[in-house]
Amino acid sequence: MAQLIQPADVGESTDPRILRSRRMLMDSLVRLLGNKEFEDISVQEIADEATLNRATFYLHYPDKNALLRAMTAERFRCLITRRGLSFTNCDGALRAIALGVCDYLAETAGCPSQLAKMPLEGSIIPVVEDMFREGAGNHPVKAGVDPELLATSAAWAIFGAASRWYQTPDRISAEEMAGKIEAMVKPVFLSAAEHF
């Protein structure tokens, strides 16, 4: 049986053929979401719309949820890049992630497709968790602190606060909200860090 490419590998390839196939699958899903609910879309329909075969789909993604997560991750990282936000060190990374989530919610909610109606936490939270896991590799935590639970808690806190912000009439700017989220979540990381 062929080994599936895991979601972590999805963004790492630079082979133009692989990137093209993945782009075709993502574009196919976006087009289908314009006409159908995500739950009603099959892997076969995604592959057919992309003019690829089903086996090619499975070479890249284990299921349609993984495709949605990869698409979300790409859109989220594009928003971060478009804003010129940097993750080169921890200073400002939390604010950049919070701002990215606010932007993502605002942009996705404005989509004319079914994507705007989907529960976004299932797609954006895993992306944010992965960013925190990646950063946690550079920072030791106190004994007894579960880095996975820390990443999950912070991701949900950011998403929850950003969702509340987006649903508030006459809301403050995304930049101001990102600062508030940073002030709320940063103490959680500081309390878990081995060294202050």
C-alpha positions, -999 to +999 in steps of 0.1 A: +000+000+000+014+034-009+023+057+021+001+087+024+016+121+026+007+134+061-007+169+065+026+182+080+042+174+046+016+192+027+033+226+027+069+214+025+073+202-011+088+224-038+082+200-067+062+221-092+040+191-102+031+184-066+024+221-059+003+222-091-018+192-081-024+205-046-034+239-060-058+223-084-074+203-056-077+234-034-092+254-063-116+226-070-128+225-034-134+263-034-154+260-067-175+232-053-181+251-020-198+277-042-226+253-050-227+226-022-223+222+015-189+208+025-205+177+040-221+169+007-189+171-013-171+138-020-135+132-026-144+119-061-162+152-069-131+172-058-108+150-079-132+152-109-135+190-106-097+192-105-094+169-135-073+145-114-080+110-104-090+099-070-057+082-064-039+115-070-061+131-043-051+104-018-014+108-027-017+144-013-044+142+014-059+114+035-094+129+033-113+160+024-109+174+059-071+174+055-075+192+022-097+219+039-070+222+067-043+226+041-063+252+022-070+271+055-033+269+064-023+284+030-049+312+032-039+320+068-002+321+060-010+343+029-028+367+052+002+369+075+025+374+046+003+401+030+003+420+063+041+417+064+041+401+098+072+382+108+076+351+129+114+353+131+113+355+169+087+354+197+084+392+200+052+400+182+045+365+171+015+361+193+001+395+181+008+385+145-011+352+150-040+370+167-041+396+139-040+368+113-070+350+129-090+383+130-082+389+093-090+353+084-124+356+101-132+389+085-121+377+050-137+343+052-170+356+065-171+378+034-167+349+010-196+344-014-193+306-010-203+279+016-169+285+032-184+315+050-210+293+065-187+266+078-177+262+114-142+277+110-128+265+143-122+230+128-099+245+101-082+275+117-075+261+152-053+232+140-032+257+120-027+280+150-019+250+172+007+239+147+023+274+149+024+272+186+039+237+186+065+249+161+074+278+184+074+256+216+103+236+202+125+266+209+113+272+245+114+247+273+084+246+296+081+240+333+079+204+345+043+192+344+032+216+316+018+197+287+029+216+255+001+201+235-025+213+260-008+247+261-010+250+222-046+239+222-057+263+250-039+293+234-053+285+200-089+283+213-085+314+234-073+334+203-100+320+181-127+326+207-117+362+213-113+369+176-148+353+169-163+375+196-146+405+181-159+397+146-195+393+158-195+426+177-212+455+159-190+486+157-160+466+166-125+480+172-098+475+145-082+441+140-049+456+151-063+469+184-080+435+190-048+416+183-031+437+210-059+429+235-056+392+226-019+393+230-023+409+265-047+381+275-028+351+262+008+361+267+006+355+305-005+319+299+028+313+279+049+332+305+035+311+333+043+279+315+078+289+305+107+274+323+125+308+324+110+342+324 
